[in-house]
Amino acid sequence: MIDRHGGDAEQDFIRHDWIQTEILNLFYQPLNDLVFQAQALHRRYFDPNVIQLSTLLNIKTGGCPEDCAYCPQSARYQTSINAEPLMSLDKVRAAAEQAKGQGASRFCMGAAWRSPKDRDLDQVLEMVRTVKQSGLETCATLGMLTEEQALRLKEAGLDFYNHNLDSSAGFYRTIISTRTYEDRLQTLKAVRQAGMSVCCGGIIGMGEDLQDRAELLRVLATMHKHPESVPINLLVRVEGTPLYGVENLDPFEIVRTIAVARILMPASYVRLSAGRTGMNDELQALCFFAGANSIFYGEKLLTTDNPELDKDQKLFKRLGLKALH
């Protein structure tokens, strides 16, 4: 019944030629039809009752020179986040060991940089090697990378690199001016060329329209190779950032976005990412049914709150879900 990324017959469902009209038509379907289609396809590639758990550690907080309108770590905005130096190796090691003990299979490290300086990258490489020794998959998000930096991370043992596109190219220009959409695509190209897996998704609820969400997913789904992980983040409105007053997104639009991502990229892990603290158990369960099969696990997601470990465990038990090992 379940192939788990194998077999020529299964590849028939993986396309790289989606057009926006097709994607919009998926969004326009009745919710029951859309979710049913997504769940049926999900079962061809994954066990529907298994969730991949990742832990995200902020190894370098605040002080970022960029102007991403959603980000409390930007030095341009007055938020409660203070700039801090790069975390020590011992603290990273301890956090990785704790994450593994709590059931995580992947350990992600995030740093608030536009791009890492070589002296900073040297320290991150040591962190990657240390986390790798613990038996966890490794992931990092450090900003833009050169081809050489990507190769060095790969050689150190980094499995995944996260670099989100955030939105469509058109909407992107309204929320970020300090780097271009093409800059992001070039980093993703460097990551692929280095041989690492790609973690790439976006943020919804920033004031974008349905066409923007469809276009974001189209860009991801027409990549030569789909991202292995596709995080769908719901905007966390942080006081002091330009997007603080944006209107709440209809919860069913979150479900629809998850479902469409699952249909377009059936063999990818679709991660229900930032914003889960604002979702009740019923909404999260519906997102899992729509095809989300990965979450960040732990009390913090960079600088914003994440559901507590105990709460997630209770929800998994109620739903009959188990962690990927």
PAVEX-272791 format. One record per residue (C-alpha): x, y, z. Coordinates in steps of 0.5 Angstrom, whole numbers, plus 2048, in hexadecimal, padded with zeros to 3 digits. Example, Ala and Ser with C-alpha at 12.3 -4.5 7.8 and 13.67 -1.06 7.14 Angstrom:
2
R   c1   c2   c3
R  819  7F7  810
R  81B  7FE  80E
//
This chain:
325
R   c1   c2   c3
R  800  800  800
R  806  805  802
R  80C  806  7FE
R  810  80B  802
R  813  80E  7FC
R  815  808  7F8
R  812  805  7F1
R  811  807  7EA
R  80A  807  7EB
R  80A  80C  7F1
R  80E  811  7ED
R  808  812  7E8
R  805  816  7EE
R  80B  81B  7EE
R  80A  821  7E9
R  80F  827  7E8
R  80A  82A  7E3
R  805  82D  7E7
R  802  834  7E4
R  7FE  839  7E9
R  7F7  838  7E6
R  7F8  830  7E8
R  7FA  832  7EF
R  7F5  837  7F0
R  7EF  832  7EE
R  7F2  82E  7F3
R  7F1  833  7F8
R  7EA  835  7F6
R  7E7  82E  7F7
R  7E2  82C  7FD
R  7E7  82B  803
R  7E4  824  803
R  7E6  822  7FC
R  7ED  826  7FD
R  7EF  822  804
R  7ED  81B  801
R  7F1  81C  7FB
R  7F7  81E  7FF
R  7F6  819  804
R  7F5  813  7FF
R  7FC  816  7FC
R  7FF  816  802
R  7FE  80F  804
R  802  80D  7FD
R  808  810  800
R  808  810  808
R  805  80C  80E
R  7FF  811  80F
R  800  810  817
R  807  812  817
R  80A  819  818
R  811  81B  817
R  814  81F  81D
R  819  825  81D
R  81C  829  822
R  81E  830  820
R  823  834  825
R  825  83B  824
R  82C  83B  824
R  82D  842  822
R  828  847  824
R  826  84E  822
R  82A  854  81F
R  828  852  818
R  829  857  813
R  824  855  80E
R  81D  858  80E
R  818  852  80D
R  812  855  810
R  80F  84F  814
R  816  84E  817
R  817  850  81F
R  81E  84F  81E
R  820  855  819
R  824  85A  81C
R  81F  85F  819
R  819  85E  81D
R  818  85F  824
R  816  859  827
R  817  855  82E
R  81D  851  82A
R  824  853  82C
R  82A  851  828
R  82E  84C  82B
R  835  848  829
R  836  842  826
R  834  83C  82B
R  839  838  82E
R  83B  831  82B
R  839  82E  832
R  832  831  832
R  831  82E  82B
R  833  827  82D
R  82F  827  833
R  829  82A  82F
R  82A  824  82A
R  82A  81F  82F
R  824  821  832
R  820  822  82B
R  822  81A  82A
R  820  818  831
R  819  81C  82F
R  818  818  829
R  81B  81D  824
R  81E  81A  81D
R  821  820  81A
R  824  826  81E
R  824  82D  81A
R  828  833  81C
R  826  83A  81A
R  82B  840  81A
R  828  847  819
R  82D  849  814
R  82D  84C  80D
R  832  847  80B
R  837  844  80F
R  83E  846  810
R  844  841  80F
R  846  842  816
R  83F  840  818
R  83E  83B  814
R  844  837  816
R  840  837  81D
R  83A  835  81A
R  83E  82F  816
R  840  82C  81D
R  839  82D  820
R  836  829  81A
R  83C  823  81B
R  83A  823  822
R  832  822  821
R  834  81D  81C
R  838  819  821
R  831  818  825
R  82E  815  81F
R  829  81A  81D
R  828  81D  816
R  82B  824  816
R  828  82A  813
R  82A  831  813
R  827  838  811
R  82C  83D  811
R  82A  842  80B
R  82D  842  804
R  833  83E  802
R  838  83E  7FD
R  83A  837  7F9
R  840  836  7FE
R  83C  837  804
R  837  832  802
R  83C  82D  800
R  840  82E  807
R  839  82D  80B
R  838  827  807
R  83F  824  808
R  83E  825  810
R  838  821  80F
R  832  826  80F
R  82C  822  80C
R  827  827  80B
R  827  82F  809
R  821  833  80B
R  820  839  806
R  819  83B  805
R  816  83F  7FF
R  811  842  804
R  80C  844  7FF
R  80B  845  7F7
R  810  84A  7F4
R  80B  84F  7F3
R  809  850  7FA
R  810  84F  7FD
R  812  856  7FA
R  80D  859  7FF
R  810  855  805
R  817  855  804
R  81C  85A  801
R  823  858  803
R  824  852  7FF
R  820  84F  7F9
R  81C  849  7F7
R  822  847  7F2
R  827  848  7F8
R  822  842  7FB
R  822  83E  7F5
R  82A  83E  7F4
R  82B  83C  7FB
R  826  836  7FA
R  82A  834  7F4
R  830  834  7F8
R  82D  830  7FD
R  82B  82B  7F8
R  832  82B  7F4
R  835  829  7FA
R  831  823  7FB
R  82D  825  801
R  825  824  802
R  821  82B  802
R  81C  82D  807
R  818  833  803
R  811  835  804
R  80E  83C  806
R  80A  840  80B
R  802  841  80A
R  7FE  846  80D
R  802  84C  80C
R  7FD  850  808
R  7FE  84C  801
R  7F8  84A  7FD
R  7F7  843  7FA
R  7FB  844  7F4
R  801  845  7F8
R  800  83F  7FC
R  7FF  83B  7F5
R  805  83E  7F2
R  80A  83C  7F8
R  807  835  7F8
R  808  835  7F0
R  810  838  7F1
R  811  832  7F6
R  80D  82D  7F2
R  811  82E  7EB
R  818  82E  7EE
R  81C  828  7EA
R  81C  825  7F1
R  816  826  7F6
R  819  828  7FD
R  819  822  802
R  816  827  807
R  811  82C  806
R  80F  830  80C
R  809  834  80C
R  809  83A  811
R  803  83E  814
R  805  845  815
R  807  846  81C
R  805  84D  81D
R  80A  850  822
R  80A  857  825
R  80F  85C  822
R  80F  859  81B
R  80B  85C  815
R  807  856  814
R  804  856  81B
R  7FD  859  81A
R  7FC  854  814
R  7F5  851  814
R  7F5  84A  816
R  7F4  845  811
R  7EE  840  810
R  7F0  83A  813
R  7ED  836  80D
R  7F2  839  809
R  7F8  836  80D
R  7F5  82F  80C
R  7F4  831  804
R  7FB  833  804
R  7FE  82C  807
R  7F9  828  803
R  7FB  82B  7FC
R  803  82B  7FE
R  802  823  7FF
R  7FE  822  7F9
R  804  826  7F5
R  80A  823  7F9
R  807  81C  7FB
R  80E  819  7FD
R  810  81F  801
R  80F  820  808
R  80A  826  809
R  80C  829  810
R  806  82D  814
R  80B  832  817
R  80B  839  81A
R  804  83B  81D
R  802  835  820
R  801  838  827
R  7FB  83C  824
R  7F8  835  821
R  7F3  831  825
R  7F4  829  825
R  7EE  829  820
R  7F2  82D  81B
R  7F8  82A  81C
R  7F5  823  81B
R  7F2  825  815
R  7F8  828  812
R  7FB  821  813
R  7F5  81E  810
R  7F7  823  80A
R  7FE  820  809
R  802  823  80E
R  807  81E  811
R  80D  822  815
R  80D  827  81A
R  812  82B  81E
R  812  828  825
R  814  82C  82B
R  812  832  82F
R  815  837  82B
R  816  838  823
R  81B  83D  822
R  819  843  826
R  811  841  827
R  80D  83C  82B
R  80C  835  829
R  807  830  82C
R  80A  82D  832
R  80D  826  831
R  807  823  836
R  802  826  832
R  804  823  82C
R  805  81D  82F
R  7FE  81D  831
R  7FB  81F  82A
R  7FF  819  827
R  7FC  814  82C
R  7F5  817  82B
R  7F6  816  823
R  7FA  810  823
R  800  813  820
R  807  811  821
R  80E  814  820
R  813  812  81A
R  819  80E  81C
//
